[in-house]
Amino acid sequence: MVDWNLAVSTATRLVRPGPEVTREDARAVVAELRRHAKASEEHVRGFTRMQPERPAESDTPVLVVDRPGWVRANVAGFKELLSPLLGKMQERRASGPGGAVLGAVGGKVTGVEVGMLLSFLASRVLGQYETFAPATRELPGGADGGGRLLLVAPNIVHVERELEVEPHDFRLWVCLHEETHRTQFAAVPWLRDHIRGEIQSFLGETEMDPSMLLERLREAAQSMTGNRSGTDTAEKNESDRGSIVELVQTPAQREILGRLTAVMSLLEGHADYVMDGVGPEVVPSVAEIREKFQKRRASGAGKLDQALRKLLGLDAKLRQYREGERFVRAVVEDLGMDGFNRVWTSPNTLPTKAEIGDPAGWIARMRS
């Protein structure tokens, strides 16, 4: 279904170069990001009162990568996570007339299109805790390798220049967010398997025809290259379509997607809350950074960028940051940090999608 090697080569060929820096400056940025990532551990754990229950996970590597490096790191995770869905779709295609030929050709077409999407994302991600990193010799101990922290150096430099903020403060601020995600998974042993199970259940329910998924990927790829034709009406119809992740067809999928949306809102909102909560003590210009960064998030980068964000579901991700942060802030203000940390007790204490928007509802449920 997807030629992953072709996806990587396409993405690394198309991804835009990062900002111009000297070799000496590049080395200095990498070294500083590593120092900040290490320092962030103590800051985040002290503020959140969360300690790792999986010592190996707290020692997972910090990889400072360029844009092609981010692509290569993520493709392996995508392969593993999507394999049940792609296997099902491949079986369906193979059973049809000319399935073998279509599979060979379609895998390359889709590989190119996935590569184009990855090239778009690779220039925008600042950092990432790669939850489902596959096991490698560098990451022993478990089928999923225990996760790893990625920091995309050229993107961080690009944004700090664009916002005209203090580089050292901005780099630490980004590291605080990503370190919070590593702390979440290190301190809550069941969280990774819970999320994996929800994703696999969602994919297992998928009955999407392969041609439908390929069409949506093609639309996204064509949008990126500007290879679009048609009238204003056609563009309006395209803008009215939902994101790829919203192509759900069953009530069970909608329920699962609601639970996933809630937990991702919690994780992202918690990370935003922590990075700003720790910030005043260790990031002197945190208020300026947050104000400028929020304006950047809200403005996007023009019509094309907004269309792609909608198609890929990235606009939903931005809402998750805002709604999740409001939930965390409200609960901590009411119950304190220890009271909020009850959220990590079990899957049953996670907020529902409705409770993310109604923190008082979650608080009442925990008190009952």
C-alpha positions, -999 to +999 in steps of 0.1 A: +000+000+000+029+024+008+064+023-005+080+037+027+115+039+012+101+060-016+082+081+010+115+089+028+135+097-003+107+119-017+104+138+016+141+143+020+144+155-016+115+180-013+118+193+022+129+229+023+164+237+036+166+252+071+178+286+080+214+295+071+238+289+100+275+283+101+288+249+110+302+263+143+268+278+152+250+246+143+272+227+167+265+252+194+227+249+189+228+211+191+249+212+222+226+238+239+195+218+230+210+187+246+219+207+278+184+222+279+167+188+274+187+174+304+180+205+326+143+202+317+140+168+334+145+183+369+124+214+362+094+193+349+095+166+375+097+192+404+068+212+390+045+183+381+055+161+411+057+132+387+085+107+389+093+080+364+082+045+372+101+032+342+138+041+348+147+029+313+122+053+297+136+083+316+169+075+300+156+074+265+179+093+241+175+129+231+180+131+193+187+166+179+179+161+142+175+181+110+144+180+088+154+148+069+163+132+102+128+139+115+113+123+084+134+091+088+126+089+126+089+092+120+085+068+091+095+038+112+068+047+138+042+053+111+050+019+096+045+001+128+013+020+139-004+018+105+005-018+096-029-033+107-049-008+086-026-010+056-026-049+058-064-050+058-066-025+029-040-045+009-059-077+013-090-060+000-072-046-030-054-079-038-088-097-039-100-075-067-092-077-104-056-068-112-049-064-075-013-074-076-004-048-103-025-021-087-007-028-054+027-025-069+019+008-087-003+022-059+024+016-033+048+038-053+022+065-059+012+066-023+048+065-012+054+097-032+023+114-018+031+104+018+066+117+012+052+151+001+031+153+032+061+145+054+081+172+037+054+197+047+053+186+083+091+183+086+096+221+083+070+228+110+076+204+139+098+219+167+101+189+189+083+156+195+083+128+220+081+098+197+059+075+217+059+045+193+095+045+183+103+010+170+130-011+188+165-006+175+200-014+188+201+021+201+168+017+219+168-017+236+142-030+260+107-036+245+088-040+213+084-003+209+119+008+220+106+029+249+102+061+230+126+089+223+128+126+223+133+145+190+143+181+188+143+196+152+171+221+154+166+240+121+129+245+129+136+258+164+162+283+150+138+293+122+109+301+146+131+319+172+144+342+144+109+347+130+095+357+164+126+377+173+128+362+208+158+354+230+172+322+214+184+306+247+151+312+264+131+299+234+152+267+232+147+259+268+110+267+266+106+242+237+125+215+257+102+220+287+072+211+266+087+180+251+103+169+283+068+170+299+056+144+274+086+122+282+077+126+319+041+117+313+049+084+297+078+076+321+056+082+352+024+066+339+034+030+329-001+021+314-004+052+293+015+041+262-003+007+259-036+024+265-031+049+236-017+022+214-047+000+221-072+028+213-054+036+180-053-001+170-090-004+178-098+026+157-078+013+128-093-022+132-128-007+128-118+010+095-137-001+065-125+026+042-120+017+006-083+021-004-092+044-033-108+069-008-077+071+013-055+075-018-078+103-031-074+122+001-036+118+001-035+129-035-056+160-027-031+170+001-001+164-021-016+184-050-024+212-026+012+214-015+025+216-051-002+241-062-014+216-087-050+224-083-076+234-108-113+243-108-136+271-099-142+289-067-171+265-061-147+235-064-123+252-039-152+258-015-163+222-017-128+211-009-126+234+020-158+220+034-143+185+036-131+172+069-096+160+078-082+126+070-087+114+106-124+124+104-131+099+077-148+075+102-177+054+093-189+036+124-203+046+158-175+026+174-149+047+156-165+079+167-164+068+203-128+058+201-119+091+183-136+110+211-115+092+237-083+098+218-091+134+213-096+138+251-064+121+261-044+140+234-059+173+246-049+164+282-013+155+272-008+186+250-026+210+274-006+196+304+027+202+285+017+238+276+007+244+312+040+230+325+062+249+301+045+282+312+044+272+348+081+264+350+089+293+327+090+323+350+117+308+371+140+296+344+129+314+312+130+351+319+112+361+287+085+334+288+056+360+287+070+375+255+076+341+240+041+328+248+024+359+234+043+359+201+040+321+198+002+321+203-001+348+176+019+327+152-002+296+160-034+316+154-023+333+121-010+302+103+009+308+071-017+317+045-044+300+026-024+270+015-011+263+050-046+266+065-060+242+039-033+216+047-038+220+084-075+212+079-069+182+057-043+167+081-063+175+112-036+200+125-063+226+132-078+201+156-044+197+173-042+235+179-076+234+196-063+205+218-035+228+231-060+255+241-087+233+255-064+210+273-044+238+289-077+254+301-087+220+316-054+215+334-053+251+347-089+249+361-083+216+379-050+226+394-065+259+406-093+239+423-075+208+436-038+216+435-012+197+416-016+165+437-053+166+431-048+170+394-024+141+393-053+118+401-059+120+363-030+096+358-044+069+381-060+047+354-078+049+321-110+054+341-098+087+356-088+103+323-112+131+313-138+125+286-140+147+256-170+165+273-150+169+305-121+186+287-145+214+280-161+211+315-134+207+341-159+210+369-176+179+356-144+159+359-138+173+394-173+163+405-168+128+391-135+124+411-152+136+443-181+113+439 
